[in-house]
Amino acid sequence: MTDGRIPIEIAEFLRDQIQTYEQLEILVRIGRDSASEHFLDPLIRDLNMDSTAGAAVVDQLSTAGLLTITHDAAGDSVRCQENVRRLVARLAEVYEADRIQLISEMTQNALERVRNSALRTFSSAFLLGRKRDG
């Protein structure tokens, strides 16, 4: 990371799995101790997130197969899925070491998603126009 680049596995993980900064913040917090269970309410509160919005982000990460949510009498808790535990821990390390570069990578990913969406919309407009003409 001394050359201003993040590891390729982290760049791919960001591109393929993480859509929002809220998702990033939750994963980084969990990644600091990726083998442990984390109670949902304190996790969201520590990140200064609205409880409903934070729970929605955790649900997104669970749906993506990154987190497991457990509901019990002590409260809801989350933990990393076994298959991504090492990667999430590495994400937290990279975040601590070079936060600016990580955020820059996420920004580039977001811009690329917007560009791709615009291209799809633009090309669809021409395809739809041709069907009506014919």
N, CA, C and O atoms as CSV, one atom per row, in Angstrom:
chain,resi,resn,atom,element,x,y,z
A,1,MET,N,N,0.809,-1.197,0.000
A,1,MET,CA,C,0.000,0.000,0.000
A,1,MET,C,C,0.850,1.257,0.000
A,1,MET,O,O,0.312,2.363,-0.059
A,2,THR,N,N,2.135,1.115,0.064
A,2,THR,CA,C,2.994,2.283,0.065
A,2,THR,C,C,2.990,2.994,-1.281
A,2,THR,O,O,3.353,4.168,-1.353
A,3,ASP,N,N,2.587,2.309,-2.350
A,3,ASP,CA,C,2.548,2.934,-3.664
A,3,ASP,C,C,1.205,3.607,-3.944
A,3,ASP,O,O,0.941,4.005,-5.079
A,4,GLY,N,N,0.346,3.739,-2.917
A,4,GLY,CA,C,-0.933,4.407,-3.091
A,4,GLY,C,C,-2.014,3.533,-3.701
A,4,GLY,O,O,-3.060,4.041,-4.106
A,5,ARG,N,N,-1.784,2.242,-3.775
A,5,ARG,CA,C,-2.774,1.318,-4.329
A,5,ARG,C,C,-3.220,0.363,-3.238
A,5,ARG,O,O,-2.455,-0.006,-2.347
A,6,ILE,N,N,-4.475,-0.020,-3.335
A,6,ILE,CA,C,-4.958,-1.006,-2.378
A,6,ILE,C,C,-4.797,-2.392,-2.990
A,6,ILE,O,O,-4.747,-2.520,-4.213
A,7,PRO,N,N,-4.715,-3.431,-2.164
A,7,PRO,CA,C,-4.542,-4.787,-2.691
A,7,PRO,C,C,-5.687,-5.163,-3.638
A,7,PRO,O,O,-6.836,-4.771,-3.434
A,8,ILE,N,N,-5.349,-5.920,-4.661
A,8,ILE,CA,C,-6.318,-6.285,-5.700
A,8,ILE,C,C,-7.519,-7.016,-5.123
A,8,ILE,O,O,-8.644,-6.793,-5.569
A,9,GLU,N,N,-7.304,-7.887,-4.137
A,9,GLU,CA,C,-8.433,-8.620,-3.555
A,9,GLU,C,C,-9.411,-7.672,-2.868
A,9,GLU,O,O,-10.620,-7.901,-2.886
A,10,ILE,N,N,-8.885,-6.604,-2.260
A,10,ILE,CA,C,-9.744,-5.621,-1.603
A,10,ILE,C,C,-10.453,-4.768,-2.658
A,10,ILE,O,O,-11.639,-4.469,-2.517
A,11,ALA,N,N,-9.739,-4.380,-3.705
A,11,ALA,CA,C,-10.355,-3.600,-4.784
A,11,ALA,C,C,-11.505,-4.377,-5.424
A,11,ALA,O,O,-12.559,-3.806,-5.704
A,12,GLU,N,N,-11.309,-5.660,-5.655
A,12,GLU,CA,C,-12.359,-6.493,-6.246
A,12,GLU,C,C,-13.539,-6.656,-5.289
A,12,GLU,O,O,-14.695,-6.633,-5.709
A,13,PHE,N,N,-13.238,-6.821,-4.004
A,13,PHE,CA,C,-14.284,-6.945,-2.989
A,13,PHE,C,C,-15.119,-5.662,-2.937
A,13,PHE,O,O,-16.347,-5.720,-2.883
A,14,LEU,N,N,-14.455,-4.518,-2.954
A,14,LEU,CA,C,-15.176,-3.242,-2.960
A,14,LEU,C,C,-16.062,-3.126,-4.192
A,14,LEU,O,O,-17.230,-2.751,-4.092
A,15,ARG,N,N,-15.509,-3.444,-5.340
A,15,ARG,CA,C,-16.244,-3.318,-6.602
A,15,ARG,C,C,-17.455,-4.264,-6.640
A,15,ARG,O,O,-18.541,-3.874,-7.069
A,16,ASP,N,N,-17.259,-5.494,-6.195
A,16,ASP,CA,C,-18.283,-6.520,-6.354
A,16,ASP,C,C,-19.294,-6.589,-5.218
A,16,ASP,O,O,-20.425,-7.026,-5.429
A,17,GLN,N,N,-18.910,-6.168,-4.020
A,17,GLN,CA,C,-19.758,-6.424,-2.855
A,17,GLN,C,C,-20.236,-5.181,-2.101
A,17,GLN,O,O,-21.288,-5.222,-1.463
A,18,ILE,N,N,-19.499,-4.098,-2.160
A,18,ILE,CA,C,-19.821,-2.954,-1.309
A,18,ILE,C,C,-20.309,-1.803,-2.177
A,18,ILE,O,O,-19.576,-1.290,-3.023
A,19,GLN,N,N,-21.550,-1.410,-1.955
A,19,GLN,CA,C,-22.179,-0.359,-2.753
A,19,GLN,C,C,-22.180,1.002,-2.056
A,19,GLN,O,O,-22.171,2.035,-2.724
A,20,THR,N,N,-22.192,1.015,-0.715
A,20,THR,CA,C,-22.354,2.278,0.011
A,20,THR,C,C,-21.285,2.434,1.085
A,20,THR,O,O,-20.650,1.469,1.509
A,21,TYR,N,N,-21.109,3.677,1.507
A,21,TYR,CA,C,-20.163,3.951,2.591
A,21,TYR,C,C,-20.665,3.374,3.912
A,21,TYR,O,O,-19.868,3.009,4.776
A,22,GLU,N,N,-21.977,3.292,4.066
A,22,GLU,CA,C,-22.533,2.687,5.281
A,22,GLU,C,C,-22.177,1.206,5.358
A,22,GLU,O,O,-21.824,0.700,6.424
A,23,GLN,N,N,-22.271,0.517,4.229
A,23,GLN,CA,C,-21.862,-0.885,4.196
A,23,GLN,C,C,-20.379,-1.008,4.537
A,23,GLN,O,O,-19.979,-1.896,5.289
A,24,LEU,N,N,-19.580,-0.121,3.984
A,24,LEU,CA,C,-18.148,-0.126,4.277
A,24,LEU,C,C,-17.894,0.068,5.768
A,24,LEU,O,O,-17.120,-0.680,6.366
A,25,GLU,N,N,-18.531,1.054,6.366
A,25,GLU,CA,C,-18.309,1.350,7.789
A,25,GLU,C,C,-18.695,0.168,8.674
A,25,GLU,O,O,-17.976,-0.163,9.616
A,26,ILE,N,N,-19.807,-0.459,8.379
A,26,ILE,CA,C,-20.229,-1.617,9.183
A,26,ILE,C,C,-19.238,-2.763,9.020
A,26,ILE,O,O,-18.846,-3.386,10.006
A,27,LEU,N,N,-18.832,-3.044,7.789
A,27,LEU,CA,C,-17.875,-4.135,7.572
A,27,LEU,C,C,-16.524,-3.843,8.211
A,27,LEU,O,O,-15.894,-4.747,8.761
A,28,VAL,N,N,-16.072,-2.603,8.148
A,28,VAL,CA,C,-14.795,-2.250,8.775
A,28,VAL,C,C,-14.881,-2.447,10.286
A,28,VAL,O,O,-13.968,-3.002,10.896
A,29,ARG,N,N,-15.971,-1.996,10.882
A,29,ARG,CA,C,-16.130,-2.148,12.333
A,29,ARG,C,C,-16.149,-3.621,12.723
A,29,ARG,O,O,-15.508,-4.014,13.698
A,30,ILE,N,N,-16.875,-4.430,11.975
A,30,ILE,CA,C,-16.933,-5.866,12.259
A,30,ILE,C,C,-15.592,-6.520,11.946
A,30,ILE,O,O,-15.169,-7.442,12.644
A,31,GLY,N,N,-14.930,-6.044,10.901
A,31,GLY,CA,C,-13.655,-6.622,10.483
A,31,GLY,C,C,-12.526,-6.454,11.480
A,31,GLY,O,O,-11.547,-7.199,11.444
A,32,ARG,N,N,-12.654,-5.492,12.358
A,32,ARG,CA,C,-11.626,-5.302,13.384
A,32,ARG,C,C,-11.563,-6.500,14.328
A,32,ARG,O,O,-10.533,-6.756,14.951
A,33,ASP,N,N,-12.656,-7.219,14.425
A,33,ASP,CA,C,-12.714,-8.462,15.200
A,33,ASP,C,C,-13.676,-9.393,14.471
A,33,ASP,O,O,-14.776,-9.672,14.947
A,34,SER,N,N,-13.242,-9.862,13.314
A,34,SER,CA,C,-14.146,-10.546,12.391
A,34,SER,C,C,-14.621,-11.912,12.871
A,34,SER,O,O,-15.602,-12.437,12.346
A,35,ALA,N,N,-13.956,-12.489,13.842
A,35,ALA,CA,C,-14.367,-13.806,14.331
A,35,ALA,C,C,-15.435,-13.708,15.423
A,35,ALA,O,O,-16.042,-14.715,15.788
A,36,SER,N,N,-15.665,-12.511,15.938
A,36,SER,CA,C,-16.601,-12.333,17.050
A,36,SER,C,C,-17.994,-11.961,16.577
A,36,SER,O,O,-18.206,-11.526,15.445
A,37,GLU,N,N,-18.929,-12.150,17.487
A,37,GLU,CA,C,-20.289,-11.703,17.267
A,37,GLU,C,C,-20.401,-10.264,17.749
A,37,GLU,O,O,-19.789,-9.900,18.753
A,38,HIS,N,N,-21.168,-9.447,17.052
A,38,HIS,CA,C,-21.329,-8.036,17.389
A,38,HIS,C,C,-22.816,-7.742,17.558
A,38,HIS,O,O,-23.618,-8.027,16.669
A,39,PHE,N,N,-23.179,-7.169,18.705
A,39,PHE,CA,C,-24.581,-6.826,18.914
A,39,PHE,C,C,-24.953,-5.664,18.008
A,39,PHE,O,O,-24.219,-4.682,17.898
A,40,LEU,N,N,-26.084,-5.791,17.372
A,40,LEU,CA,C,-26.497,-4.864,16.332
A,40,LEU,C,C,-26.740,-3.441,16.844
A,40,LEU,O,O,-26.248,-2.484,16.247
A,41,ASP,N,N,-27.482,-3.291,17.928
A,41,ASP,CA,C,-27.811,-1.946,18.412
A,41,ASP,C,C,-26.571,-1.127,18.765
A,41,ASP,O,O,-26.457,0.009,18.304
A,42,PRO,N,N,-25.633,-1.651,19.566
A,42,PRO,CA,C,-24.436,-0.842,19.859
A,42,PRO,C,C,-23.579,-0.578,18.615
A,42,PRO,O,O,-22.968,0.484,18.494
A,43,LEU,N,N,-23.536,-1.533,17.708
A,43,LEU,CA,C,-22.763,-1.364,16.478
A,43,LEU,C,C,-23.301,-0.177,15.681
A,43,LEU,O,O,-22.536,0.688,15.255
A,44,ILE,N,N,-24.591,-0.140,15.485
A,44,ILE,CA,C,-25.217,0.937,14.722
A,44,ILE,C,C,-25.100,2.261,15.465
A,44,ILE,O,O,-24.830,3.295,14.855
A,45,ARG,N,N,-25.299,2.235,16.757
A,45,ARG,CA,C,-25.210,3.452,17.573
A,45,ARG,C,C,-23.790,4.030,17.543
A,45,ARG,O,O,-23.616,5.243,17.431
A,46,ASP,N,N,-22.770,3.154,17.643
A,46,ASP,CA,C,-21.374,3.611,17.611
A,46,ASP,C,C,-21.012,4.268,16.288
A,46,ASP,O,O,-20.120,5.115,16.236
A,47,LEU,N,N,-21.700,3.883,15.222
A,47,LEU,CA,C,-21.443,4.461,13.905
A,47,LEU,C,C,-22.333,5.680,13.625
A,47,LEU,O,O,-22.317,6.233,12.525
A,48,ASN,N,N,-23.106,6.085,14.633
A,48,ASN,CA,C,-24.010,7.237,14.511
A,48,ASN,C,C,-24.995,7.093,13.350
A,48,ASN,O,O,-25.287,8.054,12.637
A,49,MET,N,N,-25.494,5.883,13.183
A,49,MET,CA,C,-26.488,5.619,12.144
A,49,MET,C,C,-27.866,5.565,12.770
A,49,MET,O,O,-28.022,5.193,13.933
A,50,ASP,N,N,-28.853,5.937,11.994
A,50,ASP,CA,C,-30.235,5.742,12.380
A,50,ASP,C,C,-30.470,4.239,12.515
A,50,ASP,O,O,-29.987,3.469,11.686
A,51,SER,N,N,-31.195,3.811,13.534
A,51,SER,CA,C,-31.352,2.377,13.783
A,51,SER,C,C,-32.049,1.657,12.629
A,51,SER,O,O,-31.673,0.536,12.286
A,52,THR,N,N,-33.046,2.279,12.035
A,52,THR,CA,C,-33.750,1.650,10.912
A,52,THR,C,C,-32.841,1.544,9.692
A,52,THR,O,O,-32.782,0.501,9.042
A,53,ALA,N,N,-32.141,2.618,9.390
A,53,ALA,CA,C,-31.227,2.616,8.240
A,53,ALA,C,C,-30.077,1.629,8.467
A,53,ALA,O,O,-29.694,0.900,7.552
A,54,GLY,N,N,-29.533,1.607,9.676
A,54,GLY,CA,C,-28.443,0.684,9.991
A,54,GLY,C,C,-28.874,-0.766,9.875
A,54,GLY,O,O,-28.137,-1.603,9.354
A,55,ALA,N,N,-30.078,-1.061,10.365
A,55,ALA,CA,C,-30.599,-2.425,10.260
A,55,ALA,C,C,-30.807,-2.804,8.785
A,55,ALA,O,O,-30.581,-3.952,8.403
A,56,ALA,N,N,-31.233,-1.851,7.968
A,56,ALA,CA,C,-31.415,-2.120,6.533
A,56,ALA,C,C,-30.070,-2.427,5.868
A,56,ALA,O,O,-29.989,-3.305,5.010
A,57,VAL,N,N,-29.029,-1.714,6.258
A,57,VAL,CA,C,-27.701,-1.958,5.698
A,57,VAL,C,C,-27.213,-3.348,6.105
A,57,VAL,O,O,-26.666,-4.081,5.282
A,58,VAL,N,N,-27.406,-3.704,7.354
A,58,VAL,CA,C,-27.009,-5.039,7.817
A,58,VAL,C,C,-27.787,-6.110,7.073
A,58,VAL,O,O,-27.225,-7.145,6.715
A,59,ASP,N,N,-29.075,-5.876,6.833
A,59,ASP,CA,C,-29.874,-6.825,6.055
A,59,ASP,C,C,-29.320,-6.977,4.634
A,59,ASP,O,O,-29.267,-8.086,4.104
A,60,GLN,N,N,-28.907,-5.861,4.016
A,60,GLN,CA,C,-28.310,-5.925,2.676
A,60,GLN,C,C,-27.052,-6.779,2.687
A,60,GLN,O,O,-26.847,-7.609,1.800
A,61,LEU,N,N,-26.212,-6.573,3.693
A,61,LEU,CA,C,-24.967,-7.333,3.791
A,61,LEU,C,C,-25.237,-8.810,4.065
A,61,LEU,O,O,-24.501,-9.682,3.603
A,62,SER,N,N,-26.291,-9.078,4.813
A,62,SER,CA,C,-26.681,-10.459,5.071
A,62,SER,C,C,-27.206,-11.118,3.795
A,62,SER,O,O,-26.858,-12.258,3.487
A,63,THR,N,N,-28.035,-10.399,3.067
A,63,THR,CA,C,-28.570,-10.902,1.808
A,63,THR,C,C,-27.449,-11.172,0.809
A,63,THR,O,O,-27.530,-12.111,0.016
A,64,ALA,N,N,-26.405,-10.348,0.852
A,64,ALA,CA,C,-25.254,-10.525,-0.045
A,64,ALA,C,C,-24.358,-11.682,0.393
A,64,ALA,O,O,-23.402,-12.025,-0.303
A,65,GLY,N,N,-24.663,-12.283,1.543
A,65,GLY,CA,C,-23.883,-13.426,2.013
A,65,GLY,C,C,-22.620,-13.048,2.767
A,65,GLY,O,O,-21.718,-13.870,2.921
A,66,LEU,N,N,-22.550,-11.803,3.240
A,66,LEU,CA,C,-21.358,-11.352,3.958
A,66,LEU,C,C,-21.505,-11.466,5.476
A,66,LEU,O,O,-20.522,-11.694,6.180
A,67,LEU,N,N,-22.712,-11.309,5.970
A,67,LEU,CA,C,-22.968,-11.363,7.411
A,67,LEU,C,C,-24.067,-12.369,7.721
A,67,LEU,O,O,-24.920,-12.672,6.886
A,68,THR,N,N,-24.019,-12.876,8.945
A,68,THR,CA,C,-25.083,-13.718,9.484
A,68,THR,C,C,-25.719,-12.963,10.636
A,68,THR,O,O,-25.021,-12.458,11.515
A,69,ILE,N,N,-27.036,-12.887,10.635
A,69,ILE,CA,C,-27.767,-12.216,11.706
A,69,ILE,C,C,-28.365,-13.278,12.611
A,69,ILE,O,O,-28.971,-14.241,12.140
A,70,THR,N,N,-28.189,-13.097,13.916
A,70,THR,CA,C,-28.754,-14.008,14.908
A,70,THR,C,C,-29.731,-13.230,15.779
A,70,THR,O,O,-29.406,-12.157,16.287
A,71,HIS,N,N,-30.926,-13.779,15.945
A,71,HIS,CA,C,-31.950,-13.160,16.794
A,71,HIS,C,C,-32.103,-14.021,18.036
A,71,HIS,O,O,-32.409,-15.210,17.942
A,72,ASP,N,N,-31.890,-13.417,19.208
A,72,ASP,CA,C,-32.146,-14.152,20.447
A,72,ASP,C,C,-32.570,-13.184,21.540
A,72,ASP,O,O,-32.703,-11.984,21.298
A,73,ALA,N,N,-32.782,-13.705,22.744
A,73,ALA,CA,C,-33.294,-12.894,23.851
A,73,ALA,C,C,-32.344,-11.765,24.233
A,73,ALA,O,O,-32.792,-10.726,24.717
A,74,ALA,N,N,-31.051,-11.946,24.027
A,74,ALA,CA,C,-30.071,-10.914,24.381
A,74,ALA,C,C,-30.067,-9.763,23.376
A,74,ALA,O,O,-29.526,-8.694,23.658
A,75,GLY,N,N,-30.660,-9.977,22.220
A,75,GLY,CA,C,-30.696,-8.958,21.172
A,75,GLY,C,C,-30.156,-9.514,19.873
A,75,GLY,O,O,-29.578,-10.600,19.838
A,76,ASP,N,N,-30.350,-8.762,18.811
A,76,ASP,CA,C,-29.851,-9.173,17.507
A,76,ASP,C,C,-28.346,-8.976,17.446
A,76,ASP,O,O,-27.809,-7.991,17.954
A,77,SER,N,N,-27.680,-9.927,16.820
A,77,SER,CA,C,-26.229,-9.809,16.658
A,77,SER,C,C,-25.851,-10.234,15.249
A,77,SER,O,O,-26.598,-10.930,14.561
A,78,VAL,N,N,-24.668,-9.793,14.844
A,78,VAL,CA,C,-24.163,-10.122,13.509
A,78,VAL,C,C,-22.741,-10.637,13.622
A,78,VAL,O,O,-22.010,-10.310,14.557
A,79,ARG,N,N,-22.375,-11.439,12.658
A,79,ARG,CA,C,-20.990,-11.894,12.538
A,79,ARG,C,C,-20.706,-12.118,11.071
A,79,ARG,O,O,-21.618,-12.314,10.268
A,80,CYS,N,N,-19.433,-12.086,10.732
A,80,CYS,CA,C,-19.008,-12.341,9.353
A,80,CYS,C,C,-19.288,-13.782,8.984
A,80,CYS,O,O,-19.144,-14.690,9.802
A,81,GLN,N,N,-19.687,-13.975,7.748
A,81,GLN,CA,C,-19.772,-15.333,7.235
A,81,GLN,C,C,-18.349,-15.892,7.207
A,81,GLN,O,O,-17.390,-15.167,6.940
A,82,GLU,N,N,-18.232,-17.147,7.479
A,82,GLU,CA,C,-16.923,-17.810,7.538
A,82,GLU,C,C,-16.108,-17.597,6.260
A,82,GLU,O,O,-14.899,-17.376,6.327
A,83,ASN,N,N,-16.759,-17.663,5.108
A,83,ASN,CA,C,-16.034,-17.594,3.831
A,83,ASN,C,C,-15.465,-16.213,3.504
A,83,ASN,O,O,-14.626,-16.099,2.610
A,84,VAL,N,N,-15.896,-15.167,4.201
A,84,VAL,CA,C,-15.371,-13.818,3.928
A,84,VAL,C,C,-14.675,-13.201,5.142
A,84,VAL,O,O,-14.268,-12.040,5.107
A,85,ARG,N,N,-14.545,-13.973,6.198
A,85,ARG,CA,C,-13.981,-13.441,7.439
A,85,ARG,C,C,-12.584,-12.849,7.239
A,85,ARG,O,O,-12.307,-11.740,7.695
A,86,ARG,N,N,-11.716,-13.580,6.568
A,86,ARG,CA,C,-10.348,-13.094,6.353
A,86,ARG,C,C,-10.349,-11.835,5.490
A,86,ARG,O,O,-9.587,-10.903,5.747
A,87,LEU,N,N,-11.190,-11.807,4.480
A,87,LEU,CA,C,-11.265,-10.657,3.583
A,87,LEU,C,C,-11.794,-9.418,4.301
A,87,LEU,O,O,-11.292,-8.316,4.079
A,88,VAL,N,N,-12.784,-9.582,5.148
A,88,VAL,CA,C,-13.334,-8.454,5.901
A,88,VAL,C,C,-12.302,-7.946,6.918
A,88,VAL,O,O,-12.193,-6.741,7.141
A,89,ALA,N,N,-11.561,-8.849,7.521
A,89,ALA,CA,C,-10.484,-8.430,8.436
A,89,ALA,C,C,-9.416,-7.647,7.670
A,89,ALA,O,O,-8.900,-6.644,8.163
A,90,ARG,N,N,-9.095,-8.104,6.482
A,90,ARG,CA,C,-8.107,-7.409,5.639
A,90,ARG,C,C,-8.630,-6.037,5.212
A,90,ARG,O,O,-7.869,-5.071,5.158
A,91,LEU,N,N,-9.918,-5.953,4.913
A,91,LEU,CA,C,-10.545,-4.677,4.571
A,91,LEU,C,C,-10.366,-3.676,5.712
A,91,LEU,O,O,-10.032,-2.514,5.479
A,92,ALA,N,N,-10.589,-4.127,6.934
A,92,ALA,CA,C,-10.416,-3.247,8.098
A,92,ALA,C,C,-8.970,-2.778,8.228
A,92,ALA,O,O,-8.726,-1.621,8.571
A,93,GLU,N,N,-8.017,-3.652,7.962
A,93,GLU,CA,C,-6.601,-3.274,8.019
A,93,GLU,C,C,-6.272,-2.213,6.968
A,93,GLU,O,O,-5.599,-1.224,7.261
A,94,VAL,N,N,-6.749,-2.428,5.756
A,94,VAL,CA,C,-6.491,-1.480,4.665
A,94,VAL,C,C,-7.150,-0.144,4.975
A,94,VAL,O,O,-6.570,0.910,4.714
A,95,TYR,N,N,-8.342,-0.181,5.522
A,95,TYR,CA,C,-9.066,1.042,5.896
A,95,TYR,C,C,-8.261,1.853,6.906
A,95,TYR,O,O,-8.146,3.072,6.778
A,96,GLU,N,N,-7.715,1.189,7.892
A,96,GLU,CA,C,-6.922,1.885,8.908
A,96,GLU,C,C,-5.613,2.424,8.332
A,96,GLU,O,O,-5.149,3.491,8.732
A,97,ALA,N,N,-5.023,1.688,7.397
A,97,ALA,CA,C,-3.722,2.072,6.846
A,97,ALA,C,C,-3.825,3.147,5.770
A,97,ALA,O,O,-2.947,4.005,5.678
A,98,ASP,N,N,-4.883,3.119,4.949
A,98,ASP,CA,C,-4.968,4.027,3.810
A,98,ASP,C,C,-6.428,4.326,3.475
A,98,ASP,O,O,-6.929,3.970,2.408
A,99,ARG,N,N,-7.085,4.982,4.408
A,99,ARG,CA,C,-8.514,5.281,4.279
A,99,ARG,C,C,-8.820,6.117,3.027
A,99,ARG,O,O,-9.814,5.873,2.342
A,100,ILE,N,N,-7.974,7.086,2.739
A,100,ILE,CA,C,-8.214,7.970,1.592
A,100,ILE,C,C,-8.225,7.170,0.285
A,100,ILE,O,O,-9.100,7.367,-0.559
A,101,GLN,N,N,-7.266,6.281,0.122
A,101,GLN,CA,C,-7.204,5.488,-1.102
A,101,GLN,C,C,-8.408,4.552,-1.212
A,101,GLN,O,O,-8.930,4.331,-2.305
A,102,LEU,N,N,-8.840,4.012,-0.095
A,102,LEU,CA,C,-10.003,3.126,-0.086
A,102,LEU,C,C,-11.268,3.893,-0.484
A,102,LEU,O,O,-12.067,3.404,-1.283
A,103,ILE,N,N,-11.444,5.075,0.063
A,103,ILE,CA,C,-12.601,5.911,-0.271
A,103,ILE,C,C,-12.529,6.327,-1.744
A,103,ILE,O,O,-13.551,6.362,-2.429
A,104,SER,N,N,-11.342,6.637,-2.221
A,104,SER,CA,C,-11.157,6.984,-3.625
A,104,SER,C,C,-11.573,5.817,-4.530
A,104,SER,O,O,-12.226,6.018,-5.554
A,105,GLU,N,N,-11.195,4.626,-4.149
A,105,GLU,CA,C,-11.574,3.429,-4.917
A,105,GLU,C,C,-13.088,3.265,-4.944
A,105,GLU,O,O,-13.662,2.946,-5.986
A,106,MET,N,N,-13.732,3.480,-3.808
A,106,MET,CA,C,-15.193,3.374,-3.755
A,106,MET,C,C,-15.852,4.435,-4.617
A,106,MET,O,O,-16.862,4.170,-5.270
A,107,THR,N,N,-15.288,5.633,-4.624
A,107,THR,CA,C,-15.827,6.711,-5.448
A,107,THR,C,C,-15.716,6.354,-6.927
A,107,THR,O,O,-16.657,6.566,-7.691
A,108,GLN,N,N,-14.573,5.816,-7.331
A,108,GLN,CA,C,-14.396,5.390,-8.721
A,108,GLN,C,C,-15.398,4.291,-9.085
A,108,GLN,O,O,-15.952,4.288,-10.184
A,109,ASN,N,N,-15.626,3.365,-8.162
A,109,ASN,CA,C,-16.601,2.297,-8.411
A,109,ASN,C,C,-18.004,2.866,-8.602
A,109,ASN,O,O,-18.746,2.428,-9.481
A,110,ALA,N,N,-18.362,3.850,-7.768
A,110,ALA,CA,C,-19.685,4.464,-7.872
A,110,ALA,C,C,-19.832,5.192,-9.212
A,110,ALA,O,O,-20.872,5.095,-9.864
A,111,LEU,N,N,-18.800,5.911,-9.613
A,111,LEU,CA,C,-18.840,6.597,-10.905
A,111,LEU,C,C,-18.973,5.606,-12.059
A,111,LEU,O,O,-19.698,5.861,-13.021
A,112,GLU,N,N,-18.282,4.495,-11.962
A,112,GLU,CA,C,-18.367,3.462,-12.997
A,112,GLU,C,C,-19.773,2.872,-13.060
A,112,GLU,O,O,-20.285,2.620,-14.151
A,113,ARG,N,N,-20.405,2.649,-11.905
A,113,ARG,CA,C,-21.778,2.138,-11.894
A,113,ARG,C,C,-22.735,3.135,-12.550
A,113,ARG,O,O,-23.630,2.738,-13.296
A,114,VAL,N,N,-22.549,4.428,-12.274
A,114,VAL,CA,C,-23.389,5.462,-12.880
A,114,VAL,C,C,-23.178,5.488,-14.394
A,114,VAL,O,O,-24.140,5.557,-15.158
A,115,ARG,N,N,-21.920,5.433,-14.822
A,115,ARG,CA,C,-21.619,5.422,-16.269
A,115,ARG,C,C,-22.277,4.228,-16.956
A,115,ARG,O,O,-22.909,4.370,-18.002
A,116,ASN,N,N,-22.121,3.058,-16.357
A,116,ASN,CA,C,-22.705,1.843,-16.950
A,116,ASN,C,C,-24.224,1.931,-17.014
A,116,ASN,O,O,-24.838,1.523,-18.000
A,117,SER,N,N,-24.817,2.459,-15.968
A,117,SER,CA,C,-26.268,2.611,-15.946
A,117,SER,C,C,-26.727,3.587,-17.033
A,117,SER,O,O,-27.721,3.340,-17.717
A,118,ALA,N,N,-26.005,4.683,-17.186
A,118,ALA,CA,C,-26.351,5.659,-18.223
A,118,ALA,C,C,-26.208,5.049,-19.608
A,118,ALA,O,O,-27.050,5.282,-20.475
A,119,LEU,N,N,-25.157,4.274,-19.826
A,119,LEU,CA,C,-24.973,3.630,-21.125
A,119,LEU,C,C,-26.095,2.637,-21.424
A,119,LEU,O,O,-26.595,2.581,-22.547
A,120,ARG,N,N,-26.485,1.859,-20.424
A,120,ARG,CA,C,-27.586,0.913,-20.617
A,120,ARG,C,C,-28.889,1.647,-20.929
A,120,ARG,O,O,-29.643,1.241,-21.814
A,121,THR,N,N,-29.146,2.729,-20.196
A,121,THR,CA,C,-30.363,3.499,-20.418
A,121,THR,C,C,-30.351,4.121,-21.808
A,121,THR,O,O,-31.355,4.084,-22.519
A,122,PHE,N,N,-29.227,4.685,-22.188
A,122,PHE,CA,C,-29.089,5.316,-23.496
A,122,PHE,C,C,-29.280,4.304,-24.615
A,122,PHE,O,O,-30.007,4.563,-25.574
A,123,SER,N,N,-28.629,3.149,-24.493
A,123,SER,CA,C,-28.756,2.142,-25.548
A,123,SER,C,C,-30.162,1.559,-25.583
A,123,SER,O,O,-30.661,1.237,-26.661
A,124,SER,N,N,-30.809,1.415,-24.440
A,124,SER,CA,C,-32.182,0.915,-24.400
A,124,SER,C,C,-33.139,1.866,-25.102
A,124,SER,O,O,-34.097,1.428,-25.739
A,125,ALA,N,N,-32.888,3.151,-24.990
A,125,ALA,CA,C,-33.753,4.133,-25.643
A,125,ALA,C,C,-33.727,3.942,-27.155
A,125,ALA,O,O,-34.761,4.056,-27.812
A,126,PHE,N,N,-32.558,3.654,-27.707
A,126,PHE,CA,C,-32.463,3.440,-29.146
A,126,PHE,C,C,-33.085,2.115,-29.555
A,126,PHE,O,O,-33.716,2.024,-30.608
A,127,LEU,N,N,-32.913,1.086,-28.732
A,127,LEU,CA,C,-33.517,-0.210,-29.054
A,127,LEU,C,C,-35.025,-0.133,-29.007
A,127,LEU,O,O,-35.699,-0.691,-29.873
A,128,LEU,N,N,-35.563,0.541,-28.023
A,128,LEU,CA,C,-37.013,0.690,-27.918
A,128,LEU,C,C,-37.535,1.503,-29.085
A,128,LEU,O,O,-38.601,1.193,-29.618
A,129,GLY,N,N,-36.809,2.546,-29.499
A,129,GLY,CA,C,-37.204,3.366,-30.624
A,129,GLY,C,C,-37.265,2.565,-31.919
A,129,GLY,O,O,-38.158,2.781,-32.739
A,130,ARG,N,N,-36.344,1.664,-32.106
A,130,ARG,CA,C,-36.321,0.837,-33.321
A,130,ARG,C,C,-37.512,-0.108,-33.363
A,130,ARG,O,O,-38.083,-0.331,-34.431
A,131,LYS,N,N,-37.890,-0.656,-32.241
A,131,LYS,CA,C,-39.018,-1.593,-32.223
A,131,LYS,C,C,-40.307,-0.888,-32.610
A,131,LYS,O,O,-41.152,-1.471,-33.290
A,132,ARG,N,N,-40.464,0.326,-32.198
A,132,ARG,CA,C,-41.678,1.081,-32.543
A,132,ARG,C,C,-41.684,1.457,-34.019
A,132,ARG,O,O,-42.731,1.483,-34.666
A,133,ASP,N,N,-40.494,1.748,-34.536
A,133,ASP,CA,C,-40.420,2.166,-35.936
A,133,ASP,C,C,-40.701,1.021,-36.891
A,133,ASP,O,O,-41.199,1.244,-37.995
A,134,GLY,N,N,-40.390,-0.198,-36.483
A,134,GLY,CA,C,-40.484,-1.335,-37.383
A,134,GLY,C,C,-41.765,-1.989,-37.323
A,134,GLY,O,O,-41.992,-2.970,-38.032
